[in-house]
Amino acid sequence: MTSNTRKTPPQLLQLFNRTPESIASSDVQMQAEHKALLDRIADEVTPETATFASVLRPVLLHEDVSDQGKWGNFMYSRVSADKPTRDASRQSIREWEEYEIECGAREDVSRLIDAAYATRGAQNLDRESIRLLERERLKYQQKGMLIEDDKERQRFKDIQKRISQLCSEAIERLDESTAGIWFTPEQLVGVDGNGITIAGLEKGTGENEGKFKVSFISDHSIAVMRYAERESTRREYFIAEQNMANENASLFKEVIQLRDEAARMIGFPNHASLRIANKMAKTPETVNAFLNDLEEQRGIEFDKSIYLWDRLFYSRMRKNVEFGIEDTEISKYFPVKPTIQGLLGIFSQILGVEYAALSRDDCARLSPTGVAEDVLWHEEVEIYEVWDDEANGGQFCGYLYLDLFPREGKYKQDMTLPIGPGCTKADGTRHYASTALVCNLSRPSPNQTALLQHHDLITVFHELGHGMDTLCCRTQYERSADLEQDCIEIPSSMLEYWCWEPAILKSLSSHCETGEKIPAELVANLCRLKNVHANIGNRLGLVRDMFDYKVHTFATHDDAKAADCTLICNQLIHDVSGMKGPEHLGMGMDWGCNYLTFDHVLSGYDAGMYAYRWSEVVSADMYYSQFKQDPLSREQGQRYRRMIMEHGGSRDFMESLTEFLGRAPNAEAYQREEIVSV
């Protein structure tokens, strides 16, 4: 898993000593250089001489270098502890989005791309280059180049800029939110020590004297909803959480209307048709049929005998009573640091890689400035070198960063951030990838090390999977690393199955006090829980997927303008979840705005939320057909790496998937999984 032989990486670490001023100045310089390149291409190349090599390749090579700085600037919005730096990073994102809108509206460059595309068959191009050329041509078409009227084209461009501004503002409000709810210790009975240490919470003053503030970050939410013994506490917290971002309602509605208008301007019937056209699903009709099929076939109908805020509490109680599983006892076998080492060990076994943790001295040695602190955005960040093992040639893969615990201003969910994908530089040498695992795991307390609950374990392995996709990708150009959006989650969703294998869980376990492995009976009972209440979880996921689909497939633009997004969302919760909500207590159908509590639909997953369920179906097929017999099979892991990971988005994912499976994918494995209902 980890290498004891110290090798010197062929690439230094990226600097993270940026200031608001340096972020702004670097953006100005990078955009000026990029514009100058486009201007030169437009001046020197004609439609008759336009080829991939003369038009697109120079841009790709330039971006392979400059984007490392751009991605670094973007990182700060999610991870910096300094608000002025976060603000500068968000401004950087906004300005780059506006700049890219301007680039997409360049008719001179668009004509050259069209000309190069028309002669692609005579240029002796490799598959990756052809695919990039196809994507670039489609991008210009979707940026309004098919609009002939100048006034209409300007309106289209203005819409894109306005959408960018609205999404940025809404995401910033979510990221910077310190919202929460005040409870007395009596209201929090059952919660203390189960993901929340009450003594560590903010103490109230004035009208909140004697109370403690519970925020809406993930670990607080899970702790209250699973462990609060008072139903009234769970209900009050749930409703408050569902209304935590209501100030974004008007922004969201405007975004939905503008997306619909823009799609119709370039010939699409709705925004979903535009977004899905270049994905694996291809059409909204395919997505709609897929979601409806899942709703109809996944499990039995529920009798609405429980409320939404009781789901996690009673699920935990059932696990405890029927299966002898208590989450806090399970977590004692999975302390954060050794468990993550174990997860990395799984990747070592199946992918043939090694990890070397960097000390602060190592960071200084690999820092361009010689200062360790300059390559870390926060003192808690850990860095690993990632290498192919000797059997795979011993080559350097890149750097993996771990930023595991919550802090003020940090992104409140769990994600993997690409700091810079790998690529082949103009001189033929390799630029190596860097990626960061950004989590919000429960912090260690004064009396106990940080622990992973089982759901945390699944999340960490899932996100590490995204990181390893970046590090193992071997495309020539940075852009080619990107999979079709509805395929992005497939590899990581497959990895979640490892976290339900008894032998894997036992190997990962190490009791935080004794070091003992988890008992066989306990781990067997835990694995029996895989599909207990899965039907409910699937239905709640479907609510988000269906909401995303509905608000991006209006029949007319007038429908988009008249839509009540809150009613659409809550009606779906009522119809699909199988549980009772606040409307059953007389609060009406405007009791909350769940769709405003997460940023996916505003940050790139618009008309794409179905990808999570889509991925579950495909990943089940991959796991059961290729890994179930031996989850640690190096042979299968190497096939997976060569056929899936290394290609990235340089070819159609369906082609990679079919090669790996030896056939077209199907839903049989997913449908066979037993669903145990409440």
C-alpha positions in Angstrom: 0.0 0.0 0.0 2.6 2.6 1.1 6.1 2.7 -0.1 9.1 2.7 2.2 11.5 3.6 -0.6 11.7 7.3 -1.1 11.7 8.3 -4.7 11.8 11.9 -5.9 8.7 12.9 -7.8 9.3 14.4 -11.3 7.0 17.3 -10.5 6.8 19.8 -7.6 3.7 20.5 -5.6 1.4 23.3 -6.6 1.6 26.5 -4.6 -1.4 27.4 -2.3 0.0 30.6 -0.9 -2.3 32.8 -3.0 -3.9 36.0 -1.8 -7.0 37.8 -3.1 -4.8 40.1 -5.0 -2.7 37.3 -6.6 -5.8 35.4 -7.6 -7.2 38.4 -9.4 -4.0 39.4 -11.1 -3.3 35.8 -12.3 -6.8 35.6 -13.8 -6.2 38.8 -15.7 -2.9 37.5 -17.1 -4.3 34.0 -17.9 -7.3 35.4 -19.7 -5.2 37.9 -21.6 -2.8 35.2 -22.8 -5.7 32.9 -23.8 -7.4 35.7 -25.7 -4.2 36.6 -27.5 -3.9 32.9 -28.6 -7.4 32.9 -30.0 -6.8 36.2 -31.7 -3.6 34.8 -33.3 -5.4 31.7 -34.5 -8.2 33.8 -36.0 -5.7 36.1 -37.8 -3.4 33.4 -39.1 -5.7 30.5 -40.0 -8.4 30.5 -42.7 -11.3 28.1 -43.1 -9.3 26.5 -46.0 -6.2 25.9 -43.8 -8.2 25.0 -40.6 -7.3 21.7 -39.0 -7.2 20.2 -35.6 -3.5 20.9 -35.4 -3.8 24.6 -36.4 -7.0 25.5 -34.5 -7.8 23.3 -31.5 -4.5 21.7 -30.5 -2.8 25.0 -29.7 -5.7 25.9 -27.4 -5.6 22.6 -25.7 -1.9 22.7 -25.1 -2.2 26.2 -23.7 -5.1 25.2 -21.4 -3.2 22.1 -20.2 -0.7 24.6 -18.6 -2.9 27.5 -17.7 -5.7 25.5 -16.2 -3.5 24.3 -13.4 -3.5 27.9 -12.1 -7.2 28.4 -12.8 -8.3 25.2 -11.0 -6.0 26.2 -8.1 -7.7 29.6 -7.9 -11.2 28.0 -7.9 -10.2 25.6 -5.0 -10.1 28.4 -2.5 -13.9 29.0 -2.7 -14.4 25.6 -1.2 -11.6 25.1 1.2 -10.0 28.4 2.4 -10.4 29.5 6.0 -10.0 33.1 5.0 -13.2 34.8 3.8 -11.6 37.5 1.6 -9.7 34.7 -0.2 -12.9 32.7 -0.6 -14.6 35.8 -2.0 -11.8 36.3 -4.4 -12.0 32.7 -5.5 -15.7 33.0 -6.2 -15.1 36.2 -8.1 -12.5 34.3 -10.1 -15.1 31.6 -11.0 -17.6 34.3 -12.0 -15.1 36.1 -14.2 -14.0 32.9 -15.9 -17.5 31.9 -16.6 -18.2 35.3 -18.2 -14.9 35.1 -20.1 -15.8 31.6 -21.4 -19.2 32.9 -22.5 -17.4 35.6 -24.5 -15.1 33.0 -26.0 -18.1 30.8 -27.0 -19.6 33.7 -28.8 -16.6 34.2 -31.1 -17.8 33.7 -34.6 -14.3 33.9 -36.1 -13.1 30.9 -34.0 -16.4 29.0 -34.4 -16.0 29.1 -38.3 -12.5 27.7 -38.0 -13.7 24.9 -35.7 -16.5 24.0 -38.2 -14.0 24.0 -41.1 -11.6 21.8 -39.2 -14.4 19.4 -38.3 -15.6 19.2 -41.9 -12.2 17.8 -43.0 -11.5 15.6 -40.0 -11.5 12.4 -42.0 -8.6 13.6 -44.1 -6.4 14.8 -41.2 -5.2 11.3 -39.9 -6.4 12.1 -36.4 -6.4 9.8 -33.5 -9.7 9.0 -31.7 -9.1 11.4 -28.8 -8.5 14.3 -31.2 -11.6 13.6 -33.2 -13.7 13.4 -30.1 -12.3 16.7 -28.8 -13.1 18.3 -32.2 -16.6 17.0 -32.1 -17.1 18.3 -28.6 -15.7 21.7 -29.4 -18.0 22.1 -32.4 -21.0 21.1 -30.3 -20.0 23.5 -27.6 -20.0 26.5 -30.0 -23.4 25.4 -31.3 -24.8 25.3 -27.8 -23.3 28.7 -27.0 -25.5 30.3 -29.6 -23.5 30.2 -32.8 -26.5 28.9 -34.7 -28.4 32.1 -33.9 -28.2 34.3 -37.0 -29.8 37.5 -35.7 -27.2 39.7 -33.9 -29.7 41.0 -31.4 -30.9 37.5 -30.5 -27.4 36.3 -30.2 -26.6 39.1 -27.7 -29.7 38.2 -25.7 -28.5 34.6 -25.6 -25.1 35.7 -24.3 -26.7 38.0 -21.7 -28.8 35.1 -20.5 -25.7 32.9 -20.0 -24.0 35.6 -18.0 -27.1 36.2 -15.8 -27.4 32.5 -15.1 -23.8 32.4 -14.1 -24.3 35.3 -11.7 -27.4 33.9 -10.2 -25.9 30.4 -9.6 -22.7 31.9 -8.1 -24.7 34.1 -5.7 -26.9 31.1 -4.6 -23.9 28.8 -4.1 -22.1 31.5 -2.1 -25.0 31.8 0.2 -25.1 28.1 0.8 -21.3 27.9 1.3 -21.2 30.8 3.7 -24.3 29.9 5.6 -23.9 29.6 9.4 -27.6 28.8 9.8 -28.7 26.5 12.6 -31.3 26.0 15.3 -31.1 26.5 19.0 -32.0 23.6 21.4 -31.9 23.1 25.1 -29.9 20.1 26.4 -33.2 18.4 27.2 -34.2 18.7 23.6 -31.0 17.0 22.5 -31.3 13.9 24.7 -29.7 11.0 22.8 -27.6 13.2 20.6 -24.6 14.0 22.8 -21.6 11.8 21.9 -23.3 10.5 18.7 -21.7 12.8 16.2 -22.2 15.9 18.3 -20.5 16.9 21.5 -22.9 19.3 23.1 -20.2 21.0 25.2 -18.5 21.9 21.9 -21.5 23.7 20.4 -22.0 27.4 20.3 -23.7 28.6 23.5 -26.6 30.9 23.3 -27.0 34.3 24.9 -30.0 36.6 25.4 -33.2 34.9 24.2 -31.1 31.7 23.5 -29.6 31.6 27.0 -29.2 28.0 28.1 -29.4 26.7 24.6 -26.9 25.3 22.1 -26.7 25.9 18.4 -27.0 22.9 16.1 -26.0 23.8 12.5 -27.1 22.3 9.3 -23.8 20.7 8.4 -24.0 17.0 7.5 -22.7 15.4 10.7 -25.0 17.6 12.8 -28.0 16.8 10.6 -27.4 13.0 10.8 -26.8 13.1 14.5 -30.1 14.9 15.3 -32.2 12.9 12.8 -30.7 9.5 14.0 -30.3 10.0 17.7 -32.6 12.8 19.1 -35.1 10.9 21.3 -37.7 13.6 21.2 -39.9 13.5 18.1 -40.5 17.2 18.4 -36.7 17.9 18.2 -36.4 15.9 15.0 -39.5 17.5 13.5 -38.4 21.0 14.4 -34.9 20.5 13.1 -36.1 18.8 9.9 -38.5 21.7 9.0 -35.9 24.3 9.8 -33.3 22.5 7.7 -35.7 22.3 4.7 -36.1 26.1 4.9 -32.4 27.0 5.5 -31.9 28.5 2.1 -35.3 30.0 1.2 -33.6 33.3 0.3 -32.4 31.5 -2.9 -35.9 30.7 -4.1 -36.2 33.8 -6.4 -32.8 33.2 -7.8 -33.5 29.5 -8.5 -36.8 30.4 -10.3 -35.1 32.9 -12.5 -32.4 30.4 -13.4 -35.0 27.9 -14.4 -36.8 30.4 -16.6 -33.6 31.7 -18.3 -32.3 28.1 -19.0 -35.6 27.3 -20.6 -35.5 30.5 -22.7 -32.0 30.0 -23.8 -32.6 26.3 -24.9 -35.5 27.4 -27.1 -33.4 30.1 -28.7 -31.0 27.5 -30.1 -33.6 25.0 -31.3 -34.1 22.7 -28.3 -37.6 22.1 -26.9 -36.3 22.5 -23.3 -33.2 22.8 -21.2 -33.0 19.0 -20.5 -32.9 18.3 -24.3 -29.9 20.6 -24.6 -28.0 19.2 -21.6 -28.7 15.5 -22.3 -27.9 15.6 -26.0 -24.2 14.8 -25.5 -24.6 12.4 -22.6 -24.9 8.6 -22.4 -28.8 8.9 -22.1 -29.0 11.1 -25.3 -32.6 12.2 -24.8 -34.9 13.4 -22.0 -37.4 10.7 -23.0 -34.8 8.0 -22.1 -34.3 9.6 -18.7 -38.0 10.0 -18.0 -38.6 6.3 -18.8 -35.7 5.3 -16.7 -36.9 7.3 -13.6 -40.5 6.1 -14.0 -39.4 2.5 -14.3 -37.4 2.9 -11.0 -40.4 4.4 -9.2 -42.7 1.7 -10.3 -40.5 -1.3 -9.7 -38.3 -0.6 -6.8 -40.1 -2.1 -3.8 -43.7 -2.2 -2.5 -45.9 0.8 -1.8 -45.6 2.3 1.6 -48.6 3.1 3.9 -47.2 6.5 5.0 -47.0 5.3 8.5 -43.9 7.3 9.4 -42.9 10.9 9.0 -40.0 12.1 7.0 -38.1 13.3 10.1 -38.5 9.8 11.8 -37.0 7.8 9.0 -33.4 7.8 10.2 -34.3 7.4 13.8 -36.5 4.4 13.3 -34.1 2.9 10.8 -31.4 3.1 13.5 -33.8 1.6 16.1 -34.7 -1.3 13.8 -31.0 -2.0 13.1 -30.4 -2.1 16.8 -33.4 -4.2 17.8 -33.5 -6.7 14.9 -29.8 -6.9 13.9 -28.0 -5.9 17.0 -26.3 -3.0 15.2 -25.5 0.2 17.0 -23.9 2.8 14.7 -21.7 4.2 17.5 -20.4 0.7 18.4 -19.6 0.0 14.7 -17.8 3.3 14.3 -15.3 2.3 17.1 -13.9 -0.3 14.7 -13.2 2.3 12.1 -10.9 5.1 13.4 -10.4 7.6 10.6 -6.6 7.5 10.0 -6.0 3.7 9.9 -9.2 3.1 8.1 -8.3 5.5 5.3 -4.9 3.8 5.1 -6.8 0.5 4.6 -9.0 2.0 1.9 -5.8 3.2 0.1 -4.5 -0.3 0.5 -7.5 -1.7 -1.5 -6.6 0.6 -4.4 -3.0 -0.5 -4.1 -4.1 -4.1 -4.4 -6.5 -3.9 -7.3 -5.0 -0.9 -9.2 -1.3 -1.6 -8.6 -0.4 1.7 -7.0 1.6 2.8 -4.0 1.2 5.8 -1.7 3.8 7.8 0.2 2.7 10.2 2.8 4.5 13.5 2.8 5.9 14.9 6.0 6.3 18.7 6.5 9.9 18.3 5.6 8.9 16.5 2.4 6.4 19.3 1.6 9.2 21.9 2.0 11.5 19.8 -0.3 8.7 19.6 -3.0 7.6 23.2 -2.5 8.6 25.6 -5.3 9.4 28.2 -2.6 11.0 25.7 -0.2 8.3 26.5 2.4 6.0 23.7 3.4 3.1 26.0 4.4 3.1 27.4 0.8 1.8 24.1 -0.6 -1.0 23.7 1.9 -4.3 25.6 2.0 -4.8 24.6 5.6 -2.6 23.1 8.3 -4.8 20.0 8.5 -4.3 19.0 4.9 -2.3 15.8 4.2 -0.6 15.0 0.9 0.4 11.7 -0.6 2.6 10.9 -3.6 0.9 8.2 -5.7 3.1 5.9 -7.8 2.6 2.8 -10.0 4.0 -0.1 -8.1 7.0 -1.9 -9.6 4.9 -4.5 -11.4 3.2 -1.6 -13.2 6.5 0.1 -14.0 7.0 2.3 -10.9 6.0 5.6 -12.7 4.7 8.6 -10.9 0.9 9.2 -11.0 0.5 12.4 -9.1 -0.6 13.9 -5.8 -3.5 13.1 -3.5 -4.6 15.6 -0.9 -6.8 14.8 2.1 -8.8 17.6 3.8 -11.0 15.6 6.1 -12.6 17.7 8.9 -15.1 20.6 8.9 -14.2 24.2 9.6 -15.9 27.6 9.1 -16.2 28.6 5.5 -15.4 25.1 4.1 -17.7 23.4 1.7 -20.3 21.6 3.9 -20.6 18.3 2.0 -18.1 15.7 0.8 -16.5 16.0 -2.6 -13.4 15.4 -4.7 -11.8 18.5 -6.2 -9.6 18.1 -9.3 -6.6 20.4 -8.7 -5.3 19.6 -12.1 -5.8 16.6 -14.4 -2.9 15.0 -16.1 -1.9 15.6 -19.7 1.0 15.3 -22.1 2.8 18.6 -22.6 4.0 20.0 -26.0 7.5 18.6 -25.4 6.2 15.1 -24.9 6.7 15.0 -21.1 3.9 14.4 -18.7 2.1 16.8 -16.4 0.9 14.8 -13.5 -2.5 15.0 -11.9 -3.4 16.3 -8.5 -6.7 15.8 -6.7 -8.2 16.6 -3.3 -10.6 14.6 -1.1 -12.6 17.3 0.8 -14.8 15.9 3.6 -16.6 16.9 6.7 -16.0 13.9 9.0 -16.8 14.2 12.7 -13.8 15.7 14.4 -11.9 13.9 17.2 -13.0 14.8 20.7 -10.6 15.4 23.6 -11.3 11.9 24.8 -11.6 10.0 21.5 -10.0 9.7 18.1 -12.0 10.6 15.0 -14.2 7.7 13.9 -16.0 6.7 10.8 -19.6 5.5 10.8 -20.4 3.0 8.1 -22.0 5.6 5.9 -18.9 7.7 6.3 -16.8 4.8 5.2 -18.9 4.4 2.0 -18.7 8.1 1.3 -14.9 8.3 1.7 -14.3 5.3 -0.5 -16.7 6.7 -3.1 -14.9 10.1 -3.2 -11.5 8.4 -3.2 -12.7 6.6 -6.3 -13.2 9.9 -8.0 -9.7 10.9 -7.0 -8.1 7.7 -8.3 -10.0 8.2 -11.6 -8.1 11.5 -12.0 -4.8 10.0 -11.0 -5.0 6.9 -13.2 -6.3 8.7 -16.3 -3.8 8.7 -19.2 -5.4 11.0 -21.8 -3.2 13.2 -23.9 -5.1 16.4 -23.2 -6.6 17.6 -19.9 -10.1 18.1 -21.4 -10.3 14.5 -22.4 -10.3 13.4 -18.8 -14.0 14.4 -18.5 -16.5 11.6 -18.8 -20.0 12.2 -20.0 -21.7 13.7 -17.0 -24.2 10.8 -16.5 -21.2 8.5 -16.4 -19.1 10.4 -13.8 -20.6 8.6 -10.8 -20.5 5.1 -12.2 -16.9 4.1 -11.2 -17.3 5.5 -7.7 -20.7 4.0 -7.2 -19.2 0.6 -8.1 -16.7 1.0 -5.3 -19.4 1.3 -2.7 -20.0 -2.4 -3.0 -16.6 -3.1 -1.4 -17.9 -1.5 1.8 -20.5 -4.3 2.1 -18.2 -7.2 1.8 -17.5 -8.9 5.2 -13.9 -9.8 4.5 -13.2 -6.2 3.3 -14.8 -4.7 6.4 -12.9 -7.0 8.7 -9.6 -6.2 7.0 -10.3 -2.4 7.4 -11.3 -2.6 11.0 -9.2 -1.8 14.0 -10.9 -1.0 17.3 -10.0 2.5 18.5 -9.1 1.3 22.0 -8.0 -2.3 21.6 -7.0 -2.6 17.9 -9.1 -5.7 17.6 -10.8 -6.6 14.3 -14.6 -6.4 14.1 -16.3 -9.6 15.2 -17.5 -11.9 12.4 -21.0 -11.9 13.7 -21.2 -8.2 14.0 -19.9 -7.6 10.5 -22.2 -10.3 9.1 -25.2 -8.5 10.6 -24.0 -5.2 9.3 -23.8 -6.5 5.8 -27.3 -7.9 6.1 -28.4 -4.3 6.4 -27.4 -3.3 2.9 -30.9 -3.2 1.5 -32.8 -2.7 4.7 -34.8 0.5 4.0 -33.0 0.9 0.7 -36.4 1.4 -0.9 -37.0 4.5 1.1 -33.5 5.9 0.3 -34.1 5.2 -3.4 -37.4 7.0 -3.4 -35.9 10.1 -1.7 -33.2 10.1 -4.3 -35.8 9.7 -7.0 -37.6 12.8 -5.6 -34.5 14.9 -6.4 -34.0 13.3 -9.8 -37.6 13.8 -10.8 -37.7 17.4 -9.6 -34.6 18.2 -11.6 -36.2 16.6 -14.6 -39.5 18.3 -14.2 -38.1 21.9 -13.8 -36.0 21.4 -17.0 -38.7 19.9 -19.3 -41.6 22.4 -19.4 -43.8 22.1 -22.4 -43.8 25.8 -23.1 -41.9 28.8 -21.9 -45.0 30.2 -20.3 -45.1 27.0 -18.2 -41.6 27.6 -17.0 -42.5 31.2 -16.0 -45.6 30.1 -14.2 -44.0 27.1 -12.4 -44.1 26.9 -8.6 -40.9 25.0 -7.8 -41.7 24.6 -4.2 -45.1 23.0 -5.0 -43.4 20.7 -7.6 -40.8 19.5 -5.1 -43.2 19.0 -2.2 -45.8 17.2 -4.3 -43.1 14.8 -5.5 -42.0 14.2 -1.9 -45.6 13.5 -1.0 -46.2 11.2 -4.0 -42.9 9.4 -4.3 -41.3 9.2 -0.8 -44.0 7.0 0.8 -43.8 9.0 4.0 -45.8 11.7 5.7 -44.6 15.2 5.7 -45.6 18.5 7.4 -48.6 18.8 5.1 -50.2 16.0 7.2 -49.9 18.4 10.2 -51.8 21.1 8.4 -48.8 23.1 7.1 -49.9 23.0 3.5 -47.7 22.1 0.5 -45.3 25.0 0.9 -43.8 23.8 4.2 -40.2 23.7 2.9 -37.8 24.0 0.0 -35.6 20.9 -0.1 -34.4 21.7 -3.6 -32.6 24.8 -2.3 -30.6 22.9 0.4 -28.1 21.4 -2.1 -26.3 23.1 -4.9 -26.0 20.4 -7.6 -28.7 21.8 -9.9 -26.9 25.1 -9.8 -23.4 23.9 -10.1 -23.4 21.6 -13.2 -25.8 18.8 -12.5 -28.8 20.6 -14.0 -30.9 18.0 -15.9 -28.3 15.6 -14.7 -29.4 14.4 -11.2 -30.6 11.2 -12.8 -26.9 10.3 -13.2 -26.8 9.0 -9.6 -29.5 6.4 -10.1 -28.2 5.7 -13.6 -24.8 5.0 -12.1 -26.3 2.6 -9.5 -27.8 0.4 -12.2 -24.6 0.3 -14.3 -22.2 -0.1 -11.3 -24.2 -3.1 -10.0 -23.7 -4.8 -13.3 -19.9 -4.0 -13.2 -19.4 -5.2 -9.7 -21.4 -8.4 -9.8 -20.1 -9.5 -13.2 -16.5 -8.6 -12.7 -15.6 -8.2 -9.0 -18.1 -10.0 -6.8 -16.2 -13.4 -6.9 -13.0 -11.8 -5.8 -13.2 -8.1 -4.8 -9.4 -7.8 -4.5 -8.6 -9.4 -7.8 -5.6 -7.6 -9.2 -6.3 -9.1 -12.6 -9.8 -7.6 -12.7 -8.5 -4.4 -11.2 -5.9 -4.0 -13.9 -8.5 -4.6 -16.6 -10.7 -2.0 -15.0 -7.8 0.5 -14.9 -6.7 -0.1 -18.5 -10.2 -0.3 -20.1 -12.0 2.3 -18.0 -9.9 4.6 -15.9 -7.0 5.3 -18.3 -9.3 6.3 -21.2 -11.3 8.8 -19.2 -13.5 10.7 -21.6 -11.2 10.3 -24.6 -13.7 7.8 -26.0 -17.4 7.1 -25.5 -17.9 5.6 -22.1 -20.3 3.0 -23.5 -17.4 1.7 -25.6 -15.1 1.4 -22.6 -17.9 -0.2 -20.5 -18.7 -2.7 -23.2 -15.1 -3.7 -23.6 -14.7 -4.2 -19.8 -17.9 -6.2 -19.5 -17.5 -8.1 -22.7 -21.1 -7.2 -23.6 -23.6 -4.4 -23.4 -24.5 -3.4 -19.8 -27.9 -4.5 -18.4 -30.0 -3.9 -15.2 -30.2 -7.6 -14.1 -27.8 -7.3 -11.2 -29.5 -4.1 -9.9 -33.0 -5.7 -10.1 -31.8 -8.8 -8.3 -30.7 -6.9 -5.3 -33.1 -7.7 -2.5 -35.0 -4.8 -1.1 -36.2 -5.1 2.5 -39.0 -2.6 3.3 -40.2 -1.2 6.6 
